[in-house]
Amino acid sequence: MPVYILLDDGSQAQIELSDMAHIPAPGDPVQIVSLMGKLSHDVEESLLRAKCAALQFLVSRLLVAPSQGFSLALEIFDRQGQPLTHKVRGLSGGLAFALALILHKARQLPKSVEICATGRLGDPRTQGIKGVGAIADKISGALSQLTKGSIIFLPRDDAGKLTALLWEQARGRGITLAPVSNLAEAVEVLESRGILPRTPNRAAAVPRKRRWPWITAACGLLCYFACFFAFYPLTRILLEDGRYEWAESLVEPARFLFFFDGRIAQLLQALEKAVEIKAELHIQTEEGEKEIIPFSQHTRSRLALKGQEAWSLSLKASQPLYIYLFLRDEVDELRRLFPEEMITRENLLPAGQEWVFPPPGYWRPIPSDRGREILILTASRWPCKDLEGRVSWREGRTLMEHLSWRDRQGEGAWVLRLALEPEGPSPR
């Protein structure tokens, strides 16, 4: 049975899984090997969540023994059979990966039904499905290519973004649009269509008389207080490491369990409320001409300069932010400009106060012989412990990955990438 990931441009990417010889690995019962090169960080994370959620389902349905592991080879094609791994980005393929894993191990492969899915998997234990972008384009493209009887799974949170015309087109073509909020709901749809077998009936266990109920209550109360005291430190560690989505997954249930703790409401507000930021690049040529370039979005295309210009950055925000500034040169060497590596300096910018780097009178030149340089400015509500310390060439790749996390994961941080590229040598 073909399982497809819905892509932003309206096309579909088919997931192909095949069995491989399994080599047991401690802590990793399910191993997935890509046969088409290295996957992006987001796709690897989607696969990790998908295999955890799928394994939980397969064990609960007695399709896989709890101690049994397996290995699979992964290939991703377009409808013409051409490799498409490079085009799959982001976390929206999580639901499709999980369904492909379940159907492959369940050996339910009727060729007459095509299944498409888009949706981000949240916590693998709850198997919740979060919304995605470009949902209308994805559904519209799938409706134009799928056959009668096909099923399209989408996040329930995004169902309201579909127009009445798309729903009518789906009914007219005999295609099922199935909004789901978790993996269990998707499985129920497959069971109702006879694609997956129903949950086997199990003999009811003989009720046993409970002893010492007060011990159970005491253990539950102890666990409750242990979670309460561990919640805030653990959340802070995740936030300071740039794992905003993980922290948000932890805060959501905590708001109901520990409703009396005001710190939770503050964390939710900080994660969801955008910061109003005014950023400007100041450029001064050798002739003394000055130019101010404002930024109202996270990224900007490169600027072609003549070389030997001097520059400075300024930043002002509506909320207190921690500031970090990095410079990446032509040979991918990354170093931190602010705060300086060898100097202990407070980098917390108060709300409404302007930050300028470098200080007035010390503008930095752009040498014409260095090639392209990329400034990376990160402003975060929390200290970025993973970005601090000395920066060496060994740590550059890790730092870039952490900066990318913050750029993708919402309102907790603001990342500006600015490429400065001289046009040629400075005139004599």
C-alpha positions in Angstrom: 0.0 0.0 0.0 1.6 3.3 -1.0 2.0 5.8 1.8 2.8 9.4 0.8 4.0 12.5 2.5 2.2 15.7 1.4 4.7 18.4 0.4 4.3 22.2 0.4 4.3 22.5 -3.4 1.3 20.2 -3.7 3.2 17.1 -4.7 3.6 13.8 -2.8 6.6 11.8 -1.7 6.2 8.0 -1.5 7.7 6.2 1.5 9.3 2.8 0.7 10.3 0.5 3.6 12.1 -2.9 3.2 13.3 -5.3 5.8 17.1 -5.5 6.7 19.1 -7.9 8.8 18.7 -6.6 12.4 21.7 -6.0 14.6 20.5 -5.4 18.2 21.5 -2.0 19.6 21.1 -1.1 23.3 18.3 1.4 23.7 17.4 1.4 20.0 15.1 -1.6 19.1 14.0 0.0 15.8 16.7 1.1 13.3 15.9 2.9 10.1 18.7 3.3 7.4 18.3 5.8 4.6 19.5 4.4 1.3 19.5 7.8 -0.4 22.0 9.7 1.6 21.9 11.7 4.8 18.6 13.1 5.9 18.0 16.6 7.3 18.0 17.0 11.1 14.2 17.6 11.0 13.5 14.4 9.1 15.7 12.4 11.4 13.8 13.8 14.4 10.5 12.9 12.7 11.7 9.4 12.1 12.7 9.0 15.7 9.3 10.1 17.0 7.5 8.0 14.4 9.4 4.8 15.2 8.8 5.3 18.9 5.0 5.8 18.4 4.7 3.0 15.9 6.6 0.5 18.1 4.3 1.4 21.0 1.3 0.6 18.8 2.7 -2.6 17.4 3.5 -3.9 20.8 0.1 -3.1 22.2 -1.5 -5.0 19.2 0.7 -8.0 19.7 2.2 -7.5 16.2 5.7 -7.2 17.7 7.0 -8.7 20.9 8.3 -6.1 23.5 11.8 -7.5 23.3 11.8 -7.9 19.5 13.7 -5.3 17.4 13.9 -4.8 13.7 15.7 -2.8 11.0 14.3 -1.2 7.9 15.7 0.5 4.8 14.1 3.8 3.9 13.7 5.2 0.4 11.6 8.2 -0.7 10.5 8.7 -4.3 8.2 10.9 -6.3 5.3 9.4 -8.4 7.8 8.8 -11.3 10.1 6.8 -9.2 12.8 9.4 -8.9 14.6 10.0 -5.6 13.1 12.7 -3.5 14.9 12.7 -0.2 16.4 16.2 -0.8 12.9 17.7 -1.1 11.5 16.4 2.2 12.2 18.9 5.0 10.6 19.9 8.3 8.7 17.8 10.8 5.4 17.4 8.9 6.2 13.9 7.7 6.0 12.4 11.2 2.5 11.0 10.9 3.2 9.5 7.4 6.3 7.8 8.7 4.4 6.3 11.6 1.6 5.0 9.4 4.1 3.5 6.9 5.9 1.7 9.7 2.6 0.3 11.2 1.3 -0.9 7.8 4.6 -2.4 6.8 4.9 -4.5 10.0 1.2 -5.4 10.0 1.6 -6.8 6.4 -1.5 -4.9 5.3 -0.6 -3.9 1.7 -3.7 -3.7 -0.6 -2.5 -1.8 -3.7 -5.9 -0.3 -4.5 -5.8 2.3 -1.7 -3.4 5.2 -1.5 -2.8 6.9 1.9 -1.4 10.4 2.2 -0.6 12.1 5.5 0.8 15.3 6.9 1.2 16.2 10.6 3.9 16.6 13.2 4.1 14.0 15.9 4.4 15.5 19.4 5.3 13.4 22.4 5.6 9.8 21.2 3.9 8.7 24.5 0.7 10.6 23.9 1.1 10.3 20.1 -0.5 13.7 19.6 -0.5 15.3 16.1 0.3 19.0 15.7 -0.6 21.4 12.8 1.6 22.1 9.7 2.0 24.9 7.2 0.6 25.2 3.7 -2.2 22.8 4.4 -4.5 24.0 1.7 -1.8 23.7 -1.0 -1.0 20.2 0.2 -4.6 19.0 0.1 -5.4 20.6 -3.2 -2.4 19.0 -4.9 -3.3 15.6 -3.4 -6.9 15.8 -4.6 -5.8 16.3 -8.1 -3.6 13.2 -8.2 -5.2 10.6 -5.9 -7.5 7.8 -7.0 -11.0 7.1 -5.7 -11.0 5.4 -2.3 -7.8 7.1 -1.1 -7.4 8.5 2.4 -5.8 11.8 3.4 -4.9 12.3 7.0 -4.3 15.8 8.3 -4.1 17.4 11.8 -7.5 18.2 13.3 -6.1 21.7 14.3 -5.8 22.5 10.5 -9.2 21.2 9.4 -10.7 24.7 9.8 -8.2 26.1 7.3 -9.7 24.1 4.4 -12.2 25.8 2.2 -15.7 24.3 1.5 -14.6 23.8 -2.1 -11.8 21.4 -1.0 -14.2 19.4 1.1 -16.7 19.2 -1.8 -13.9 18.2 -4.3 -12.9 15.4 -1.9 -16.5 14.0 -1.7 -16.9 14.3 -5.5 -13.8 12.3 -6.1 -14.5 9.7 -3.5 -11.5 10.6 -1.4 -11.7 10.6 2.4 -10.3 13.6 4.3 -9.6 12.4 7.8 -8.7 15.1 10.4 -7.1 13.4 13.4 -5.6 14.7 16.7 -3.5 11.6 17.5 -2.2 8.4 16.0 -4.9 6.3 17.6 -7.6 8.1 15.7 -5.7 7.5 12.4 -5.6 3.8 13.3 -9.3 3.7 13.9 -9.9 5.1 10.4 -7.7 2.3 8.9 -9.5 -0.3 11.0 -13.0 1.0 9.9 -11.9 0.6 6.3 -10.6 -2.9 6.9 -7.0 -1.9 6.1 -5.8 -2.8 9.6 -7.2 -5.7 11.8 -9.3 -4.8 14.8 -7.7 -5.0 18.3 -7.8 -8.7 19.3 -10.2 -9.6 22.1 -8.4 -10.4 25.3 -9.9 -12.4 28.1 -10.9 -10.1 31.0 -8.5 -10.5 33.9 -9.9 -11.9 37.1 -10.3 -9.0 39.5 -7.9 -9.1 42.4 -8.5 -7.7 45.8 -6.4 -4.6 46.3 -4.3 -4.5 49.4 -3.0 -1.4 51.2 -4.7 1.2 49.0 -3.1 3.9 51.2 0.3 2.8 49.9 -0.8 3.4 46.4 -2.1 6.8 47.3 1.1 7.7 49.1 3.2 6.6 46.2 1.1 8.7 43.8 1.3 11.7 46.1 5.1 11.3 46.3 5.4 11.1 42.5 3.2 14.2 42.2 5.5 16.3 44.5 8.6 14.8 42.8 7.3 15.9 39.4 6.4 19.3 40.8 9.9 20.0 42.2 11.7 18.6 39.1 9.4 20.3 36.5 10.8 23.8 36.6 14.5 23.0 36.7 14.1 20.5 33.8 12.1 23.0 31.8 14.8 25.6 32.3 17.5 23.2 31.1 15.5 22.5 27.9 14.9 26.2 27.3 18.6 27.1 27.8 19.5 24.3 25.4 17.2 25.7 22.7 14.7 22.8 22.9 11.6 25.0 22.9 9.2 22.4 21.5 10.2 19.9 24.1 9.8 22.5 26.8 6.3 23.4 25.5 5.3 19.7 25.5 6.3 19.7 29.2 4.6 22.9 30.1 1.2 22.1 28.5 0.3 19.2 30.9 1.9 21.0 33.8 -0.5 24.0 33.5 -3.3 21.6 34.6 -1.3 19.5 37.1 0.3 22.5 38.9 -2.3 25.2 38.2 -1.3 27.0 41.4 2.3 27.7 40.2 2.4 31.1 38.6 5.7 30.4 36.9 4.0 28.1 34.4 1.8 30.9 33.1 4.9 33.0 32.7 6.6 30.3 30.7 3.6 29.8 28.4 3.4 33.5 27.7 7.1 33.7 26.9 6.8 30.7 24.5 3.8 32.0 22.7 3.9 35.8 22.7 6.1 37.3 20.0 8.8 39.9 20.9 8.7 43.2 19.1 12.2 43.7 17.8 13.8 46.6 15.9 17.2 45.7 14.4 19.3 47.8 12.1 22.6 47.4 10.2 24.7 50.6 10.0 27.2 50.9 7.1 29.8 53.6 6.6 32.0 53.8 3.4 35.5 55.1 3.2 34.1 58.4 1.8 32.1 58.8 5.0 28.7 58.0 3.5 26.4 56.2 5.9 23.5 53.9 5.3 21.0 52.3 7.8 19.3 49.0 6.8 16.3 48.0 9.1 15.2 44.4 9.5 11.7 43.3 10.3 12.0 39.6 9.6 14.4 36.8 10.7 16.5 36.5 7.5 17.6 38.7 4.7 19.4 38.0 1.4 23.1 38.8 1.1 24.4 42.4 0.7 27.0 43.1 -2.0 29.5 45.6 -0.8 32.7 47.1 -2.2 34.9 46.1 0.7 36.5 48.3 3.4 33.2 49.5 4.6 32.6 49.7 8.3 29.5 48.3 10.0 27.7 48.1 13.3 24.5 46.4 14.5 21.8 47.9 16.8 18.9 46.1 18.5 16.0 47.2 20.7 13.2 44.8 22.0 10.0 44.9 23.9 11.1 42.2 26.3 14.4 41.5 28.1 16.6 39.3 25.8 20.0 37.6 26.0 22.2 38.6 23.0 24.7 36.5 21.1 26.6 37.5 18.0 28.6 35.1 15.8 30.7 35.6 12.7 31.1 32.8 10.1 33.8 33.4 7.4 34.4 31.9 3.9 36.0 28.7 5.3 33.2 28.1 7.7 35.2 29.1 10.8 32.8 30.3 13.5 33.7 32.6 16.3 31.6 34.5 18.8 31.9 38.3 18.7 29.5 39.0 21.6 29.8 38.4 24.5 33.6 38.1 24.1 35.0 34.6 24.8 37.7 35.6 27.3 35.7 38.3 29.1 32.9 37.7 31.6 30.3 40.2 30.4 26.6 40.5 31.1 24.7 40.0 27.8 21.1 40.6 29.1 19.5 43.4 27.2 16.7 45.2 29.2 13.4 45.9 27.6 13.4 49.1 25.6 17.1 49.6 25.9 19.3 49.8 22.7 22.2 47.4 22.2 24.9 48.5 19.8 27.9 46.4 18.6 30.6 47.4 18.3 30.4 50.5 20.6 30.4 53.9 18.8 33.8 54.8 17.4 34.8 51.1 17.0 32.9 50.1 13.9 34.2 46.9 12.3 35.7 47.0 8.7 34.6 44.5 6.0 37.9 43.4 4.3 37.7 42.9 0.6 40.1 39.9 0.7 38.1 37.7 3.1 35.2 36.8 0.9 31.7 36.3 2.2 31.1 36.7 5.9 27.9 35.8 7.7 26.7 37.6 10.8 24.4 35.5 13.0 22.6 37.4 15.7 20.6 35.5 18.3 18.2 37.1 20.8 16.7 34.8 23.3 14.4 35.1 26.3 16.6 32.7 28.2 20.4 32.3 28.5 21.7 30.1 25.6 24.0 27.8 27.6 24.7 25.7 24.5 26.1 28.8 22.7 28.4 29.9 25.5 32.0 28.9 26.3 34.9 28.9 23.9 34.2 28.3 20.2 36.5 26.0 18.2 36.4 24.6 14.7 35.2 21.3 16.1 32.2 22.9 17.8 31.2 25.1 14.8 28.8 22.5 13.3 27.1 21.8 16.6 26.6 25.5 17.2 25.1 26.0 13.7 22.6 23.1 14.5 21.6 24.7 17.8 21.1 28.1 16.1 18.9 26.4 13.5 16.7 24.9 16.3 16.0 28.4 17.7 15.3 29.7 14.2 12.6 27.1 13.6 10.9 26.7 17.0 8.8 29.7 17.5 8.7 32.9 19.5 11.2 32.0 22.2 14.2 33.3 20.1 14.9 35.5 17.2 17.7 34.6 14.7 19.0 37.0 12.1 21.4 35.8 9.4 23.1 38.5 7.4 25.6 37.7 4.5 28.2 40.4 3.8 29.9 39.8 0.4 32.3 42.2 -1.2 31.9 42.8 -4.9 35.6 42.9 -5.5 38.8 44.5 -4.3 38.5 48.1 -3.0 39.4 50.8 -5.5 42.8 52.4 -5.2 
